[in-house]
């Protein structure tokens, strides 16, 4: 009986593989060049390696087969696109807004939050969450970001001398603190070992997601759940979801006990600071409060709130942390640029009586150009993926509807056809006159079009708030050279090894 079932299963897989490759879509896809492929498994065997090696494999084929590349992972064909015209076709369209099935690996964690949702749910959530980044609310968020930047700098000053730091765990501690306060309204500063457990869980989730994407036999939910990786992921999700659910419950109880006094001030006047003093500490507005307030009108459940908070926790902590890390590495290796940033920061801080504010961060135009150039070279999200709603023409190829495409942000932002000397760190690429004739879709670190990053202004403010006090108080010197950098495949662009910088106090 078991043998019969196995034989029928094998026959089904063979027939399905034949159908996928020989139906209309399969015939169109056959004309597109791509990585070597074998029946049933496709090119998946090429990815049975470390995450560092799989990054090199994907980069090799994306560069070798330019600018449209095909990669079969089992029965799923993925088309890599890196021409800005093709990115424009997809990103600027209101039709191709559904994320591809690759994002299904994120659903156990983020459910149908803003990153993964589609259709009317995505439209409703986007409309609901957009006011979260209204200028007056963002101003309160920036206060938190500046505080965390100062805490990060002060932690180095306490050493009273030169300090060498492994950047990723160092920076992530403060970006996680910042997003917890802005998204949930709580501080992790005195939470013992929890922040470390949360950061480790986020890191492990990235590894699990890439492992599942690379192995077609784990695409099935029940197969993955039975696998060792699936069981480990379930443990991580208990930590991630448990924390968010606890905070939501406590926050809702607070509002019940205060008879929604705080929520009423949110609803009545978003032009004020919306803070009240509790003891000696200001209680700031948080994204969670806006969601709770909206839940009274739009019938949003606790699960709906959790998936949005989890999405912002993930996207607002890890992506920004890596953006700051790569910017610090680049500034450490380019002393002339670092000195110019320091002069600008020193002048702005001096003009503002020794402190930073939202207005003063806006004046750091050269630092902003440095951050833009850093994100060009090392985009925090190196690729995004969509499911095509209809056939499209990419260069000379027709890519059929329902195909999953990956928009290779990392590759297009280093394409020598659009970026002279693409590997050189040159912040002046973002001077207004040099941007005028540049293709608008050859630089998309925050995506573009209808599904662009809702928190991109937040992210830029956070990176400025973290880096400005550091360069004001410390010289940055390289320890691990970027020429030796090894990147690994992940949801976020991430080094495969520790990256360190030396912080030398300015006397």
C-alpha positions in Angstrom: 0.0 0.0 0.0 2.8 2.4 1.0 4.7 1.5 -2.1 1.7 2.2 -4.3 1.1 5.6 -2.7 4.8 6.5 -3.2 4.7 5.4 -6.9 1.5 7.4 -7.4 3.1 10.4 -5.7 6.2 10.1 -7.9 4.1 9.8 -11.0 2.1 12.9 -10.0 5.3 14.9 -9.5 6.7 13.9 -12.9 3.4 14.7 -14.7 3.1 18.0 -12.8 6.7 19.0 -13.7 6.0 18.1 -17.3 2.9 20.3 -17.3 4.6 23.2 -15.7 7.4 23.2 -18.3 5.1 22.6 -21.3 2.0 24.7 -20.8 1.8 28.2 -22.3 3.7 29.8 -19.4 6.4 27.1 -19.5 6.9 27.6 -23.2 7.4 31.4 -22.8 9.7 30.8 -19.8 11.7 28.3 -21.8 13.0 31.1 -24.1 14.5 33.0 -21.1 18.1 32.1 -20.3 18.9 31.0 -16.8 20.9 28.8 -14.4 21.4 25.1 -15.3 18.3 23.1 -14.4 17.4 19.4 -14.0 13.9 17.9 -14.1 11.7 18.2 -11.0 14.4 19.9 -8.8 15.2 22.7 -11.3 18.3 24.6 -10.1 17.7 23.9 -6.4 20.8 21.8 -6.1 22.9 24.8 -6.8 21.5 26.3 -3.5 22.3 23.3 -1.3 25.2 25.2 0.2 25.9 27.8 2.9 24.0 31.1 2.8 27.3 32.8 2.0 27.9 30.5 -1.0 24.3 30.7 -2.2 24.6 34.6 -2.3 27.6 34.1 -4.6 25.7 31.6 -6.8 22.8 34.0 -7.3 25.1 37.0 -7.9 27.1 35.0 -10.5 24.1 34.1 -12.6 22.5 37.6 -12.2 25.8 39.1 -13.6 26.5 36.5 -16.2 23.0 36.4 -17.7 22.2 40.1 -18.0 19.7 41.6 -17.5 17.0 38.9 -17.2 17.8 35.6 -15.5 15.7 32.5 -14.9 16.0 30.3 -11.8 13.9 27.2 -11.3 13.4 26.1 -7.6 11.5 22.8 -8.0 8.3 23.6 -10.0 8.5 27.3 -9.3 10.2 29.6 -11.9 11.7 32.8 -10.5 12.8 35.5 -12.9 15.5 37.9 -11.7 15.1 41.4 -13.2 17.7 44.1 -12.9 17.1 46.6 -15.7 15.5 49.8 -14.4 13.0 49.8 -17.3 11.7 46.5 -16.1 11.6 47.6 -12.5 9.6 50.6 -13.6 7.1 48.4 -15.4 6.4 46.5 -12.2 6.9 49.0 -9.4 5.0 51.8 -11.0 2.0 49.6 -11.8 -1.1 49.3 -9.7 -1.6 45.8 -11.2 1.5 44.0 -10.1 1.2 44.8 -6.3 0.8 41.3 -5.0 3.9 39.9 -3.3 5.1 36.6 -4.7 4.8 33.2 -2.9 8.4 33.7 -1.6 6.8 35.9 1.0 4.6 33.0 2.2 7.6 31.9 4.2 7.1 35.2 6.2 3.5 34.6 6.9 3.9 32.3 10.0 5.5 35.3 11.6 3.9 38.4 10.0 0.6 36.9 8.9 -1.1 39.4 6.6 0.6 42.6 7.8 1.3 45.5 5.5 4.4 43.7 4.0 2.6 40.5 3.0 -1.1 41.4 2.5 -2.7 41.9 -0.9 -5.8 43.2 -2.5 -8.4 45.1 -0.5 -6.8 44.2 2.8 -3.5 45.8 1.7 -5.3 48.9 0.5 -7.3 49.3 3.7 -4.2 48.8 5.9 -2.1 51.2 3.9 -4.7 53.9 4.2 -5.1 53.2 7.9 -1.3 53.2 8.7 -0.3 56.2 6.5 -1.2 58.7 9.2 1.2 57.0 11.5 3.9 58.8 9.6 2.2 62.2 9.6 4.7 65.0 10.3 3.4 65.7 13.8 3.4 62.1 14.9 6.8 61.5 13.3 8.2 64.3 15.4 7.5 62.3 18.5 9.1 59.3 17.0 12.2 61.3 16.2 12.6 62.3 19.8 12.9 58.6 20.7 15.4 58.0 17.9 17.6 60.9 19.1 17.5 59.6 22.7 18.6 56.1 21.5 21.4 57.6 19.4 22.6 59.5 22.5 22.3 56.3 24.6 24.4 54.4 22.0 27.1 57.1 22.0 27.1 57.4 25.9 27.6 53.6 26.1 30.9 54.1 24.3 31.9 57.1 26.3 31.6 55.1 29.5 34.6 53.1 28.4 36.7 56.2 28.7 39.0 55.3 25.8 39.3 53.6 22.4 36.6 50.9 21.9 36.4 48.2 19.2 32.8 47.1 18.6 31.2 44.3 16.6 28.7 46.6 14.9 25.7 44.3 14.3 24.9 43.4 17.9 26.0 46.8 19.1 23.8 48.8 16.7 20.8 46.4 16.8 20.4 46.8 20.5 19.6 50.5 20.0 17.5 50.2 16.9 15.4 47.5 18.6 15.0 49.8 21.6 13.9 52.6 19.3 11.3 50.6 17.4 9.9 49.1 20.6 9.2 52.6 21.9 7.8 54.0 18.7 5.8 50.9 17.6 4.7 49.7 21.0 5.3 52.5 23.5 7.5 50.4 25.8 11.2 50.5 26.7 13.4 47.4 26.7 16.2 49.1 28.6 15.5 47.2 31.9 14.2 44.0 30.4 17.2 41.8 31.4 18.0 39.2 28.7 14.8 39.6 26.6 16.2 42.1 24.0 19.0 39.7 23.2 16.5 36.8 22.9 14.3 38.9 20.6 17.2 39.9 18.4 18.4 36.3 18.2 14.9 35.1 17.2 14.7 37.7 14.4 18.2 36.6 13.2 17.2 33.0 13.3 13.9 33.6 11.4 15.9 35.1 8.5 18.0 31.9 8.3 14.9 29.7 8.5 13.2 31.6 5.7 16.1 31.4 3.3 16.5 27.7 4.1 12.9 27.1 3.3 13.0 29.1 0.1 16.0 27.2 -1.2 14.5 23.7 -0.6 11.4 23.0 -2.7 10.5 20.0 -0.6 10.0 22.4 2.3 7.6 24.7 0.5 4.7 22.6 1.7 3.5 23.9 5.1 3.1 20.4 6.6 6.4 19.2 5.3 8.1 22.2 6.8 6.3 21.9 10.1 7.6 18.3 10.4 11.2 19.3 9.6 13.8 20.2 12.3 13.9 23.8 10.9 10.1 24.0 11.1 10.2 22.9 14.8 12.9 25.5 15.6 10.9 28.2 13.9 7.9 27.3 16.0 10.0 28.0 19.1 11.2 31.3 17.8 7.6 32.3 16.9 6.5 31.7 20.5 9.1 34.3 21.6 8.2 36.8 18.9 4.4 36.5 19.0 4.3 36.1 22.8 6.1 39.4 23.4 3.8 41.3 21.0 0.6 39.8 22.4 1.7 40.6 25.9 2.3 44.2 25.1 -1.0 44.6 23.2 -2.9 43.2 26.1 -1.2 45.4 28.6 -1.7 48.5 26.4 -5.4 47.8 25.9 -5.8 47.4 29.7 -4.1 50.7 30.3 -6.6 52.4 28.0 -9.5 50.7 29.6 -8.3 51.8 33.1 -7.9 55.4 31.9 -11.3 55.3 30.1 -9.6 55.9 26.7 -8.5 59.4 27.8 -5.2 59.1 25.9 -6.8 57.6 22.8 -9.4 60.4 22.7 -6.5 62.9 22.5 -5.1 61.0 19.5 -8.4 61.1 17.7 -9.2 64.7 18.5 -5.9 66.5 17.7 -2.9 65.0 15.8 -1.3 68.5 15.6 -0.3 68.4 19.3 2.5 66.4 20.8 0.0 64.0 22.4 2.1 63.3 25.5 1.1 63.1 29.1 3.4 62.9 32.1 3.3 59.7 34.1 5.5 60.1 37.1 8.6 61.7 35.7 8.5 60.1 32.3 6.6 61.3 29.2 4.2 58.8 27.7 4.6 59.2 24.0 2.3 58.3 21.2 3.0 54.8 19.7 1.9 53.2 16.5 0.2 50.6 18.7 -2.1 53.3 20.2 -3.1 54.4 16.7 -4.0 50.8 15.9 -6.0 50.4 19.1 -7.8 53.6 18.4 -8.5 52.5 14.9 -9.8 49.1 16.1 -12.8 50.8 17.8 -13.9 52.1 14.4 -12.7 49.6 11.9 -13.3 46.4 13.9 -9.6 45.4 13.9 -8.9 42.3 16.0 -5.9 41.7 18.3 -4.4 39.5 15.6 -4.7 42.3 13.0 -2.9 44.6 15.5 -0.2 42.0 16.2 0.6 41.4 12.5 1.1 45.1 11.9 3.2 45.6 15.0 5.3 42.5 14.2 5.8 43.8 10.7 7.0 47.2 11.9 9.2 45.5 14.6 10.9 43.5 11.9 11.2 46.1 9.2 11.9 49.0 11.5 14.7 47.4 13.6 16.7 45.0 11.4 16.8 47.0 8.2 17.8 50.2 9.9 20.4 48.5 12.0 22.1 47.1 8.8 21.8 50.5 7.2 23.7 52.1 10.1 26.3 49.4 10.2 27.2 49.7 6.5 27.3 53.5 6.7 29.7 53.3 9.7 32.0 50.9 7.9 32.1 53.1 4.9 32.7 56.3 6.9 35.5 54.5 8.8 37.3 53.6 5.5 36.8 57.1 4.0 38.4 59.6 6.5 37.9 62.6 4.2 34.2 61.9 3.9 33.9 61.2 7.6 35.7 64.5 8.4 33.3 66.4 6.2 30.3 64.7 7.9 31.8 65.6 11.3 32.1 69.3 10.4 28.5 69.4 9.3 27.3 67.6 12.4 29.4 69.8 14.7 28.1 73.0 13.1 24.5 71.9 13.4 24.9 70.8 17.0 26.6 74.0 17.9 23.9 76.1 16.3 21.3 74.1 18.3 22.9 74.6 21.7 24.6 71.3 21.9 21.7 69.0 21.0 19.9 67.4 18.1 16.2 67.9 17.1 14.1 66.9 14.2 14.8 70.3 12.6 18.5 69.9 13.1 18.5 66.4 11.6 16.9 67.9 8.5 19.9 70.2 8.1 22.4 67.3 7.8 22.3 67.3 4.0 25.8 65.8 3.5 25.2 63.0 6.0 21.9 62.3 4.1 23.9 62.0 0.8 26.3 59.6 2.5 23.4 57.5 3.8 21.8 57.4 0.3 25.1 56.3 -1.2 25.6 53.7 1.5 22.1 52.4 0.8 23.0 52.3 -2.9 26.0 50.1 -2.3 24.4 48.0 0.5 20.6 48.2 0.3 19.1 46.8 3.5 16.6 44.9 1.4 18.6 43.6 -1.6 15.7 42.3 -3.5 11.9 42.3 -3.5 9.5 40.0 -5.2 6.1 40.2 -7.0 3.6 38.0 -8.7 2.8 39.2 -12.1 -0.9 40.0 -12.7 -0.5 39.8 -16.5 2.1 39.2 -19.2 4.8 41.8 -19.4 7.7 42.4 -21.8 11.1 42.5 -20.1 13.7 43.5 -22.7 13.1 41.0 -25.5 11.3 38.4 -23.4 7.6 37.9 -22.6 7.3 36.9 -18.9 3.8 35.3 -18.4 1.3 36.3 -15.8 1.4 34.5 -12.4 5.2 34.3 -12.7 7.2 35.2 -9.6 9.8 37.9 -10.3 12.6 39.2 -8.1 13.6 42.8 -8.6 17.3 42.7 -8.0 17.9 46.0 -6.1 21.4 45.2 -5.2 22.4 44.6 -8.8 20.6 47.5 -10.4 22.2 49.9 -7.9 25.7 48.7 -8.9 25.1 48.5 -12.6 27.9 50.2 -14.4 25.5 51.2 -17.2 23.9 53.7 -14.8 26.5 54.2 -12.1 30.1 55.1 -13.3 32.7 53.4 -11.0 29.8 51.7 -9.2 31.9 50.2 -6.4 33.3 53.6 -5.3 31.7 55.3 -2.3 30.8 58.8 -3.6 28.1 60.7 -1.8 28.2 63.5 -4.4 26.3 61.1 -6.7 23.3 62.5 -4.9 23.9 66.1 -5.6 20.8 67.5 -7.4 22.5 68.3 -10.7 23.9 64.7 -10.9 20.6 63.1 -10.2 18.7 65.0 -12.9 19.3 62.7 -15.9 19.6 59.5 -13.9 17.0 56.7 -14.5 14.5 57.1 -11.6 14.4 53.3 -11.1 18.1 52.5 -10.9 18.0 53.6 -7.2 15.1 52.0 -5.2 16.4 51.1 -1.7 12.9 51.8 -0.3 11.1 50.2 -3.3 8.9 52.6 -5.3 5.4 53.1 -6.6 2.2 52.1 -4.7 4.0 49.6 -2.4 7.0 51.7 -1.6 8.3 51.7 2.0 5.8 53.5 4.2 8.5 54.2 6.8 11.3 55.5 4.6 11.4 59.0 6.3 11.4 57.3 9.7 14.4 55.1 8.6 16.4 58.1 7.3 15.8 60.0 10.5 16.8 57.0 12.6 20.1 56.5 10.7 20.9 60.2 11.1 20.0 60.2 14.8 22.3 57.1 15.4 25.3 58.3 13.4 25.4 62.0 14.1 26.3 61.8 17.8 28.8 59.1 17.1 30.9 61.1 14.6 30.5 64.2 16.9 32.2 62.4 19.8 34.4 59.7 18.1 36.8 59.2 15.2 35.8 56.0 13.3 38.7 53.7 12.2 38.4 50.5 10.2 39.1 47.1 11.7 37.5 44.7 9.2 37.9 45.9 5.6 34.9 46.1 3.3 37.1 44.6 0.5 37.0 41.4 2.6 33.3 41.6 3.2 31.4 38.4 2.7 27.6 38.7 2.4 25.1 35.9 2.9 21.7 35.2 1.5 19.0 36.5 3.8 15.8 38.5 3.9 18.0 41.5 4.9 21.4 42.3 3.4 23.7 40.9 6.1 27.4 40.1 6.5 28.3 36.4 7.0 30.8 37.4 9.7 31.4 40.0 12.4 32.2 43.5 11.1 34.1 45.8 13.5 34.9 49.5 13.8 37.3 51.2 16.2 35.8 54.3 18.0 38.5 56.7 19.1 37.3 59.5 21.5 37.7 63.1 20.2 39.6 65.0 22.9 
